[in-house]
Amino acid sequence: MRRTGPRDGIPVVCVNGGTGRLAPGDWSGSLEWLVRELSPRFPALLFHEVRYRVKSWKVLDQCIEDAREALDAAQDPAGRNTLMIGFSMGGAVSIGCAGHPSVSGVVGLAPWIPPRMDIHTLEGKRMSVIHGSLDGGLPGIPGVSPRSSRAGVDRIAAAGIETRYSLIRGAVHPIAVRWRGGRPLPLPRAHTWARLVAEELTRFQAEEGA
């Protein structure tokens, strides 16, 4: 896990997507770009980017375990809550550990929400989803269909949990990709992603009294 922000900041824990193969964990270009873009605008927040031991939905339970350990490590000594941001498979990971006592809400970015996922971990919390309209619809480019996340949000809302859903027209699955030198390169609509995530961070920060 790596941190960006003040040591006494309000915690925001960011979890990455995964693959169908058992690949070593790495840093998410999409989350890294968002943290670099947003952390200067939110100096009261401490962002934590999580790197799984293995990033694969074949070991989803292990990824959830990694995220729970990150939540334990990120927990605020002053008792302030934690916001989770999950990209792609990280949406399922975030829901899987949303029952952690420090978590007040989850922001899913193009989240994978499996139909059989237990969503009762979100009881008493809230779930916001942001998704690109072109996700999963381009040949040869993997992603998550916005229809699937919409179905997941509808299921969560039906359980009486507060939800919000935003669709970004023309956005694909990644927010940013690695470019020369390893730096994340923002894709079209990246700044729309950042604006909508900033709205969620503003709300969270206000609730925590910052």
C-alpha positions as CSV (number, residue, x, y, z in Angstrom):
1,M,0.0,0.0,0.0
2,R,1.2,3.5,-0.7
3,R,-0.1,6.8,0.7
4,T,-0.6,10.3,-0.7
5,G,-1.5,13.1,1.7
6,P,-1.0,14.1,5.3
7,R,-0.4,11.5,7.9
8,D,-3.3,12.7,9.9
9,G,-5.6,12.9,6.9
10,I,-9.1,11.3,6.6
11,P,-8.6,7.9,5.0
12,V,-9.6,7.0,1.5
13,V,-8.7,3.5,0.4
14,C,-8.4,2.7,-3.3
15,V,-8.5,-0.8,-4.7
16,N,-7.7,-2.0,-8.2
17,G,-9.2,-4.2,-10.8
18,G,-8.0,-7.7,-11.8
19,T,-7.6,-10.3,-14.6
20,G,-8.7,-13.8,-15.4
21,R,-5.1,-15.1,-14.8
22,L,-3.2,-15.3,-11.6
23,A,-1.1,-12.2,-12.1
24,P,1.1,-10.5,-9.5
25,G,-0.4,-7.4,-8.0
26,D,0.5,-4.0,-9.5
27,W,-0.5,-0.4,-9.3
28,S,-3.6,0.8,-11.2
29,G,-2.9,3.5,-13.8
30,S,-6.5,4.7,-13.5
31,L,-6.4,5.1,-9.7
32,E,-2.9,6.5,-9.8
33,W,-4.0,9.2,-12.2
34,L,-7.0,10.0,-10.1
35,V,-5.0,10.3,-6.9
36,R,-2.5,12.6,-8.6
37,E,-5.2,14.7,-10.0
38,L,-7.4,14.9,-6.9
39,S,-5.0,14.8,-3.9
40,P,-3.9,18.5,-4.3
41,R,-7.5,19.5,-4.3
42,F,-8.3,17.6,-1.1
43,P,-5.4,18.2,1.3
44,A,-7.4,17.0,4.3
45,L,-7.6,13.4,2.8
46,L,-5.0,10.6,3.0
47,F,-5.3,8.4,-0.1
48,H,-4.2,4.8,0.2
49,E,-3.6,2.8,-3.0
50,V,-3.6,-1.0,-2.4
51,R,-1.6,-3.5,-4.4
52,Y,-3.0,-7.1,-4.1
53,R,-0.7,-10.0,-3.6
54,V,-2.4,-11.5,-6.7
55,K,-4.8,-9.5,-8.9
56,S,-7.3,-11.9,-10.2
57,W,-11.0,-12.5,-9.8
58,K,-10.2,-16.2,-9.5
59,V,-8.9,-15.4,-6.0
60,L,-11.5,-12.7,-5.2
61,D,-11.6,-13.7,-1.5
62,Q,-7.9,-13.2,-1.2
63,C,-8.2,-9.8,-2.8
64,I,-10.9,-8.9,-0.3
65,E,-8.6,-10.1,2.5
66,D,-5.9,-7.8,1.2
67,A,-8.3,-4.9,1.2
68,R,-9.5,-5.6,4.7
69,E,-5.9,-5.6,6.0
70,A,-5.4,-2.3,4.2
71,L,-8.5,-0.9,6.0
72,D,-7.1,-2.0,9.3
73,A,-3.8,-0.3,8.5
74,A,-5.5,2.9,7.2
75,Q,-8.0,3.2,10.1
76,D,-8.0,6.7,11.6
77,P,-6.9,6.9,15.2
78,A,-9.3,9.8,15.7
79,G,-12.2,7.5,14.7
80,R,-13.1,9.2,11.4
81,N,-14.6,7.0,8.8
82,T,-13.0,5.6,5.6
83,L,-14.3,6.0,2.0
84,M,-13.5,3.1,-0.4
85,I,-12.9,3.7,-4.1
86,G,-12.9,0.5,-6.2
87,F,-12.1,0.3,-9.9
88,S,-13.4,-2.6,-12.0
89,M,-12.9,-5.8,-9.9
90,G,-12.2,-3.4,-7.0
91,G,-15.9,-2.7,-6.9
92,A,-16.6,-6.2,-5.9
93,V,-13.6,-6.1,-3.5
94,S,-14.9,-2.9,-1.9
95,I,-18.4,-4.4,-1.4
96,G,-16.8,-7.5,0.0
97,C,-15.1,-5.6,2.8
98,A,-17.6,-2.8,3.2
99,G,-18.7,-4.3,6.5
100,H,-15.5,-3.1,8.0
101,P,-16.4,-0.8,10.9
102,S,-14.5,2.2,9.5
103,V,-16.2,2.2,6.1
104,S,-19.0,4.7,5.5
105,G,-19.4,4.3,1.8
106,V,-18.1,2.8,-1.5
107,V,-17.5,4.6,-4.8
108,G,-17.4,2.1,-7.7
109,L,-15.6,3.1,-10.8
110,A,-16.8,0.9,-13.7
111,P,-17.4,-1.7,-11.0
112,W,-17.8,-5.4,-11.4
113,I,-20.8,-6.4,-9.1
114,P,-21.3,-10.1,-9.5
115,P,-25.0,-11.2,-9.4
116,R,-24.3,-13.5,-6.5
117,M,-22.3,-10.9,-4.5
118,D,-23.5,-10.5,-1.0
119,I,-24.5,-6.8,-0.8
120,H,-25.7,-6.8,2.8
121,T,-22.1,-5.7,3.8
122,L,-23.4,-2.3,2.6
123,E,-26.2,-2.0,5.1
124,G,-26.0,1.3,6.9
125,K,-23.5,2.6,4.2
126,R,-24.0,4.0,0.7
127,M,-22.9,3.0,-2.7
128,S,-22.2,5.4,-5.6
129,V,-21.4,4.1,-9.1
130,I,-19.7,5.9,-12.0
131,H,-19.5,4.1,-15.3
132,G,-18.6,4.8,-18.9
133,S,-21.3,4.3,-21.6
134,L,-18.8,2.6,-24.0
135,D,-17.4,0.2,-21.4
136,G,-17.5,-3.4,-22.5
137,G,-18.9,-2.5,-25.9
138,L,-15.6,-2.2,-28.0
139,P,-14.3,-5.4,-29.7
140,G,-11.1,-6.7,-28.2
141,I,-11.1,-4.4,-25.3
142,P,-12.1,-6.0,-22.0
143,G,-14.3,-4.2,-19.6
144,V,-17.5,-4.3,-17.5
145,S,-20.9,-3.5,-19.1
146,P,-22.7,-0.5,-17.6
147,R,-25.9,-2.6,-17.8
148,S,-24.3,-5.1,-15.3
149,S,-23.4,-2.3,-12.8
150,R,-26.8,-0.8,-13.2
151,A,-28.4,-4.1,-12.3
152,G,-26.1,-4.4,-9.3
153,V,-27.0,-0.9,-8.1
154,D,-30.7,-1.7,-8.6
155,R,-30.3,-4.8,-6.4
156,I,-28.5,-2.8,-3.8
157,A,-31.2,-0.1,-3.8
158,A,-33.9,-2.8,-3.5
159,A,-32.2,-3.8,-0.2
160,G,-32.8,-0.3,1.2
161,I,-29.3,0.9,0.8
162,E,-28.6,4.5,-0.4
163,T,-27.3,4.5,-4.0
164,R,-26.3,6.9,-6.7
165,Y,-25.5,6.1,-10.4
166,S,-23.8,8.3,-13.0
167,L,-23.1,7.4,-16.6
168,I,-20.3,9.1,-18.5
169,R,-21.2,9.3,-22.2
170,G,-18.3,8.3,-24.4
171,A,-16.1,6.9,-21.7
172,V,-14.5,3.5,-21.9
173,H,-13.4,1.1,-19.2
174,P,-10.0,2.6,-18.1
175,I,-9.7,6.1,-16.9
176,A,-6.0,6.2,-17.7
177,V,-3.4,3.7,-19.1
178,R,0.4,3.4,-18.7
179,W,2.4,5.3,-21.2
180,R,6.1,5.7,-21.9
181,G,8.1,5.9,-18.7
182,G,5.3,4.3,-16.8
183,R,3.3,7.4,-16.2
184,P,-0.5,7.2,-16.4
185,L,-1.9,8.8,-19.6
186,P,-5.5,10.0,-19.1
187,L,-8.0,8.8,-21.7
188,P,-11.0,10.7,-23.1
189,R,-13.5,11.8,-20.4
190,A,-10.9,11.3,-17.7
191,H,-11.6,14.8,-16.3
192,T,-15.3,13.9,-16.2
193,W,-14.4,10.9,-14.1
194,A,-12.3,13.2,-11.8
195,R,-15.1,15.7,-11.4
196,L,-17.6,13.1,-10.4
197,V,-15.2,11.4,-8.0
198,A,-14.4,14.9,-6.6
199,E,-18.1,15.3,-5.8
200,E,-18.1,12.1,-3.8
201,L,-14.9,13.2,-2.0
202,T,-16.4,16.6,-1.2
203,R,-19.5,15.0,0.3
204,F,-17.4,12.5,2.3
205,Q,-15.1,15.2,3.6
206,A,-18.0,17.4,4.7
207,E,-19.5,14.4,6.6
208,E,-16.3,13.9,8.5
209,G,-16.2,17.5,9.5
210,A,-13.3,18.7,7.3
